[in-house]
Each structure stands twice: as C-alpha cells, then as structure tokens.
Amino acid sequence: MKPGVSPRAIARAFCLALSWLATGALAAPVGDALDRPAVMVQQPGRAVLLAAASTGTRLVAVGERGVVALSDDGGKQWRQVPVPTSVSLTAVRFGDGGRGVAVGHGGIVLTSQDSGASWQRRLDGRQAATLAVDAARRSGSAMRIKEAERLVSEGADKPFLDVLLLGEQKILAVGAYGIAFASEDGGRTWTPWMDRLPNEKGQHLYLARKAGDTLLVAGEQGLILRSTDNGATFQPLASPYKGSWFAGELPRSGEFVLAGLRGNAWRSSDGGSRWVQLANPHPASITSTLAAGGALLFANQAGVVLRLQGDALVPVKTAAPLPPLAGLVAAGDGLLGVGLAGVVPVEGRAR
C-alpha cells in the first residue's frame, strides 16, 4: 500500500467525483459489499456509471454499487439486472455471441453469456491473492512470495480497472498496484500474470488494449508495456510522458494512441518507438476513448468530448454542457456518455 494515501477516501472520490483519475490513487477495503448482491435502484440510467459497451443492438452500462443497466432502444430506457456483488464495477467488454465480462473493486470479475442479461461471479480479490501466493511459491522467488503474501494480508482491497477478451475463452484483467490475472477458459480458472509484466514498482495498470497479436498495457507514471505475441511476453516502452495514462486505443496496425492526466494525448505510428503529442485545448484529464465509425473520440473529466483530427483533438459540439464523463458508447448513429449523472446524450455523431 502506498504511504500517505487513505484508501477509503480515495475509493469514495472514485465513485463520487472521478477525481482519482487526477491523482493516480486507488483502492479501498470493500468488506461485505463484495458478497452482497447489487443494490437495486429505481432509475439505473441515472446511477453513477463508470463504463459502457454494446453487444449487438443492446447497450450495457456498469457502475457504482454493482449496478448493471441494459438498454435495447438505443439508450432511451434502461433496466437493471441482478448482479451477485455490490462493489463498484469499473469496466465492461463484450465479444461475439453475447459473451461479456465486467470487472471492478475487490478484484471482482463477472461474466455473461447472454448479452448482459445474467452474470456469474468468476473471481474476487481473496481468490486472486491465494492464486498469487501459490504461483509465487512455485517460482521460488522470495520477492514474489513477499508481494503475494501482502495481497493476502491486505485483503480484497484492489480493484481491477480494465479487462480484455483475448479470444473465445481468454480474458485478461488488470488493475491497481500492478495486479493482472488471465483465464484461458472463460473465467473458470485463473493465472497471475504479474510475473510477465515488467512493473517492479507495482504501478497501477489503468488500461489494456488489443489489436491482432499486439497487446498494450499502460498506467501510472507513464508506464507502457507492449506484447507482440498475444501476451506471452511483454516489453517496456519508453514513454513520452511521465504522468498516468487512463485511456487509449490501437486504431490500426502499428498505431498506438494514449491519453490521460491533464489532457495529455500522444500517438505513435511505429509501434511505440516514436511519439507525437496531440494538441488539446482542454487540459482536463482524459478518462475514456472510443473508436467508432472511423472516428477516434475522447472524453474528459470536464464533460468535454473531443474528436481526433490530424494531430489535434477538436471539441465535439453539444447542445448543453455535459457532466464529468467516465466513458463513451456508440448508440446507432449517435453517441452516449456515462458518468456521475448516469447516461447522457452527446449531441455529436459517432461517425
């Protein structure tokens, strides 16, 4: 645990103000919330929502207190579905055939096989810590054993912050203090990946992206890790910026785009060897990116949506000011944001 930081205060800021993005701070003991079912709310579309994704024509948004909300009409109406945990959910992804995965606080991982209509619990921080200890002891590394035993002693207080579907059954979840776990069988069993990620300081891992066999993991203090063999090995890349990365995309082969603290956004067209800074008129931290309809969009803490044009980020016009945004999702030809005010329409087009 990093000194001088109150985990409980940080987690509260994460859920209520998204200000954790500006500080790089994370995590809180989650107690019984890990084992309680999600709180059912009257208006799930107005809950604090932290991420959203689409699966077919359905939209799925996740957020505070385990809320999972579904919309089948392009975001006009939302309904909540039961979830076996009430910790905050921070990321959600869907693949083919309605397969989905959501992650969040307490090291929770949930999976769905029916486009988000129902969810099964697959992993939590207590189980993850035990797996880490077993793997460390098999390795014989005293340092790894010490770090893994710390996970056990600190309890399920470390959130997963992003998740990838790497194939039909393969999942990678990454998060605070460098935690990373992968499954080859849809979440039934898990393997710690901390030993294959060059991250000696245990820096927070805020995002994971994939294009072909290339994986990009990035996070705190400019950390950038790249794999070109579908996650078998990772190499650190020299970072053009020493602040935290919170968002990014791999728009096309060999191209990386990363964004984060204080509105910093950078692009590499050669797999991370050279970087060009993208001009941004808004210095607020960028919380999310979305590649949709040939456009690359960015959302920030100030409620501004930007579109990449050339080497600059250009604000998308909106009918009214937007609240702080945690994520974006395409809804037909339109665009929705999620954040402190729940689901909000963005008056720009996704394409």
C-alpha positions in Angstrom: 0.0 0.0 0.0 1.4 3.4 -0.9 2.1 5.7 2.1 0.2 8.9 2.8 -3.0 7.8 1.0 -6.3 7.0 2.6 -7.7 4.1 0.7 -11.3 4.7 1.9 -11.2 8.4 0.9 -9.7 7.5 -2.4 -12.4 5.0 -3.3 -15.1 7.4 -2.3 -13.6 10.0 -4.6 -13.5 7.4 -7.4 -17.2 6.8 -7.2 -18.5 10.3 -6.5 -16.1 12.6 -8.4 -13.8 10.5 -10.6 -11.0 12.6 -9.0 -8.9 9.5 -8.6 -8.0 9.9 -12.2 -6.2 13.1 -11.5 -4.2 11.7 -8.6 -3.4 8.2 -9.7 -4.8 7.0 -6.3 -6.9 3.9 -5.9 -8.4 1.2 -3.8 -10.4 0.7 -0.7 -11.4 -2.2 1.6 -14.7 -3.4 0.3 -15.9 -5.5 3.2 -19.2 -7.2 2.9 -20.0 -5.4 -0.3 -18.1 -8.0 -2.2 -20.6 -10.6 -1.2 -23.8 -8.7 -1.2 -26.0 -8.6 -4.3 -26.1 -5.3 -6.2 -28.3 -2.6 -4.8 -31.4 -2.3 -7.0 -32.2 1.3 -7.9 -35.3 3.0 -9.3 -33.5 4.7 -12.2 -30.5 2.7 -13.2 -29.8 5.1 -16.2 -29.2 7.8 -13.6 -26.9 5.9 -11.3 -23.2 6.7 -11.2 -22.0 4.7 -14.2 -18.3 4.2 -14.9 -18.2 2.2 -18.2 -20.4 1.1 -21.1 -20.3 -1.3 -24.1 -22.5 -2.6 -26.8 -23.4 -6.2 -27.7 -25.5 -6.5 -30.9 -28.2 -3.8 -30.5 -28.0 -3.8 -26.7 -26.2 -1.3 -24.6 -24.7 -2.4 -21.2 -23.6 0.1 -18.6 -21.9 -0.7 -15.2 -21.1 1.4 -12.2 -21.3 2.2 -8.5 -22.7 -0.4 -6.1 -22.7 -3.2 -8.7 -25.3 -1.6 -10.9 -25.6 -3.2 -14.4 -28.1 -1.4 -16.6 -29.3 -2.6 -20.1 -31.0 -0.7 -22.9 -32.5 -2.2 -26.0 -33.7 1.0 -27.6 -30.5 3.0 -28.1 -30.3 4.3 -24.6 -33.7 5.8 -24.2 -34.8 3.4 -21.5 -32.7 1.4 -19.0 -33.5 -1.6 -16.8 -31.3 -3.0 -14.1 -30.4 -6.7 -13.9 -29.3 -8.6 -10.7 -25.6 -9.0 -10.1 -24.0 -11.1 -7.2 -21.9 -8.2 -5.8 -22.4 -4.6 -4.8 -18.9 -3.3 -5.3 -18.4 -0.7 -7.9 -17.8 -2.1 -11.4 -15.2 -0.2 -13.4 -15.1 -1.8 -16.9 -17.1 -4.0 -19.2 -16.4 -5.7 -22.6 -18.3 -7.9 -25.0 -17.2 -10.3 -27.7 -19.1 -12.4 -30.1 -22.2 -14.4 -29.2 -23.2 -12.2 -26.3 -20.1 -13.1 -24.3 -19.3 -10.4 -21.8 -17.0 -9.7 -18.8 -17.1 -6.9 -16.2 -14.6 -6.1 -13.5 -14.4 -3.8 -10.5 -13.4 -3.2 -6.9 -12.5 -6.0 -4.6 -10.8 -7.8 -7.5 -14.2 -8.9 -8.8 -14.7 -10.5 -12.2 -18.2 -11.3 -13.6 -19.0 -13.0 -16.9 -22.2 -13.2 -19.0 -23.1 -15.5 -21.8 -26.4 -13.8 -22.7 -25.5 -10.2 -23.6 -25.6 -9.0 -20.1 -29.0 -10.4 -19.0 -27.4 -12.5 -16.3 -23.9 -12.5 -14.6 -21.8 -15.1 -12.9 -19.1 -14.4 -10.4 -15.7 -15.8 -11.6 -13.0 -14.2 -9.4 -12.5 -11.9 -6.4 -9.6 -10.4 -4.6 -9.4 -13.0 -1.9 -9.2 -15.8 -4.5 -6.7 -13.8 -6.6 -4.4 -13.3 -3.6 -4.4 -17.1 -2.9 -3.6 -17.8 -6.6 -0.8 -15.3 -6.5 0.7 -16.9 -3.4 0.6 -20.4 -4.9 2.2 -19.2 -8.1 4.9 -17.3 -6.2 5.8 -20.3 -4.0 6.1 -22.5 -7.1 8.5 -19.9 -8.6 10.8 -20.0 -5.5 11.2 -16.2 -5.7 11.4 -14.6 -2.3 10.4 -11.2 -3.6 7.3 -12.7 -5.4 6.3 -14.6 -2.3 6.6 -11.5 -0.2 4.4 -9.5 -2.6 1.8 -12.2 -2.9 1.6 -12.7 0.9 1.0 -8.9 1.1 -2.0 -9.3 -1.2 -3.4 -11.9 1.2 -2.8 -9.8 4.3 -4.3 -6.6 2.8 -7.5 -8.4 1.8 -9.7 -7.8 -1.3 -9.0 -4.0 -1.5 -7.5 -3.8 -5.0 -9.8 -3.0 -8.0 -9.5 -4.3 -11.5 -9.6 -1.2 -13.8 -9.8 -2.7 -17.3 -10.4 -6.0 -19.0 -9.8 -7.6 -22.4 -11.4 -10.5 -24.2 -8.3 -12.0 -26.0 -10.2 -14.8 -27.7 -13.2 -17.0 -27.5 -12.4 -18.0 -23.9 -9.4 -16.0 -22.9 -9.7 -13.0 -20.5 -7.1 -10.6 -19.2 -8.0 -8.3 -16.2 -5.6 -5.6 -15.0 -5.7 -3.1 -12.1 -4.3 -1.3 -9.1 -0.8 -2.0 -7.8 0.0 -3.9 -10.9 -2.4 -6.8 -10.4 -3.0 -8.8 -13.6 -4.8 -12.1 -14.0 -5.7 -14.2 -17.1 -8.1 -17.0 -17.8 -8.0 -19.5 -20.7 -11.4 -21.0 -20.0 -13.9 -18.1 -19.8 -13.2 -17.4 -16.1 -13.4 -20.8 -14.6 -9.7 -20.8 -13.7 -7.1 -18.0 -13.4 -3.4 -17.5 -13.6 -1.5 -14.5 -12.2 0.3 -12.5 -14.9 2.3 -10.2 -12.6 5.5 -12.1 -13.3 5.3 -11.5 -17.1 4.6 -7.7 -16.8 7.8 -5.6 -16.3 6.4 -3.5 -13.4 8.8 -3.7 -10.5 7.2 -0.7 -8.7 3.7 -2.2 -8.8 2.3 0.8 -10.6 -1.4 0.9 -11.3 -2.5 -0.6 -14.6 -5.4 1.6 -15.9 -5.9 0.2 -19.4 -5.4 -2.8 -21.7 -6.0 -2.9 -25.4 -5.5 -5.4 -28.2 -5.2 -5.5 -32.0 -4.2 -8.7 -33.6 -1.4 -10.3 -31.6 -0.4 -6.9 -30.1 -1.4 -6.1 -26.6 -0.8 -2.7 -24.9 -1.0 -2.3 -21.2 -0.5 1.2 -19.7 -0.9 3.1 -16.5 0.7 5.1 -13.7 3.7 7.3 -14.1 3.9 6.8 -17.9 4.1 3.0 -17.7 3.7 1.4 -21.2 4.1 -2.3 -21.7 3.8 -4.0 -25.2 3.3 -7.6 -26.2 3.6 -8.7 -29.9 2.9 -12.4 -29.1 -0.7 -12.2 -27.8 0.5 -11.7 -24.2 3.2 -14.4 -23.9 5.8 -11.8 -23.2 5.8 -8.0 -22.6 8.5 -5.4 -23.1 8.5 -1.9 -21.5 8.4 1.1 -23.9 10.0 4.4 -23.4 7.2 6.8 -22.5 6.9 10.3 -24.0 5.0 11.4 -20.8 5.7 10.6 -17.2 2.1 11.2 -16.0 -0.6 8.5 -15.8 -2.3 7.0 -18.9 -6.0 6.4 -18.3 -7.3 5.7 -21.9 -6.1 4.6 -25.3 -6.7 2.8 -28.5 -4.9 0.8 -31.2 -6.7 2.3 -34.2 -4.7 0.4 -36.9 -1.7 -1.8 -37.3 1.3 -0.3 -35.5 -0.5 2.7 -34.3 -0.9 3.5 -30.6 -2.9 6.4 -29.1 -2.6 7.0 -25.3 -4.2 9.8 -23.2 -4.5 10.7 -19.6 -3.6 13.1 -16.9 -4.0 16.8 -17.5 -5.3 16.2 -21.1 -2.1 14.7 -22.4 -2.6 12.7 -25.5 0.1 11.1 -27.7 0.2 9.0 -30.8 2.8 6.6 -32.2 2.7 5.3 -35.8 5.5 2.8 -35.4 4.6 0.5 -32.5 5.8 2.8 -29.8 9.3 3.8 -30.9 8.4 7.4 -31.7 5.6 9.6 -30.3 3.9 12.8 -31.4 1.9 14.9 -28.9 -1.7 15.6 -29.9 -2.7 19.3 -29.4 -5.6 19.5 -26.9 -7.3 22.8 -26.0 -8.7 21.2 -22.8 -6.2 20.4 -20.0 -8.7 18.2 -18.0 -7.7 14.6 -17.6 -8.9 12.3 -20.3 -10.9 9.4 -18.8 -12.0 7.4 -21.9 -11.5 6.8 -25.6 -13.8 5.2 -28.2 -13.1 4.2 -31.8 -16.4 4.3 -33.6 -17.3 4.6 -37.3 -13.8 5.6 -38.3 -13.5 8.3 -35.7 -11.4 8.3 -32.5 -13.2 10.1 -29.7 -12.0 11.2 -26.2 -14.0 12.1 -23.1 -12.6 14.1 -20.1 -13.3 14.9 -16.5 -14.7 18.3 -17.5 -17.5 16.8 -19.5 -15.9 17.6 -22.9 -15.9 15.1 -25.8 -13.2 15.5 -28.4 -12.5 14.1 -31.8 -9.1 13.3 -33.3 -8.4 15.4 -36.4 -4.9 15.2 -37.8 -2.6 15.8 -34.8 -5.2 17.7 -32.8 -8.2 17.0 -30.5 -11.2 19.1 -31.6 -14.2 19.5 -29.2 -17.5 18.0 -30.3 -20.3 20.5 -30.2 -23.0 19.7 -27.6 -26.4 21.3 -27.1 -25.7 21.8 -23.4 -22.7 21.4 -21.0 -22.1 17.7 -20.0 -21.2 16.4 -16.5 -17.9 14.7 -15.9 -17.6 11.6 -18.1 -16.2 8.2 -17.4 -16.9 6.5 -20.7 -18.4 6.7 -24.1 -20.5 4.2 -26.2 -21.9 4.4 -29.7 -25.7 4.1 -29.9 -26.7 3.7 -33.5 -25.6 6.8 -35.4 -25.4 8.7 -32.1 -23.2 8.8 -29.0 -23.8 8.5 -25.3 -21.7 9.3 -22.3 -21.7 7.7 -18.9 -20.5 9.2 -15.6 -21.7 11.0 -12.4 -25.1 11.7 -13.9 -25.6 8.3 -15.4 -26.3 8.1 -19.1 -26.2 11.4 -21.0 -26.7 12.0 -24.7 -23.8 13.6 -26.6 -25.1 15.8 -29.5 -22.2 14.7 -31.8 -22.3 11.7 -34.0 -20.3 8.6 -33.5 -19.5 8.7 -37.2 
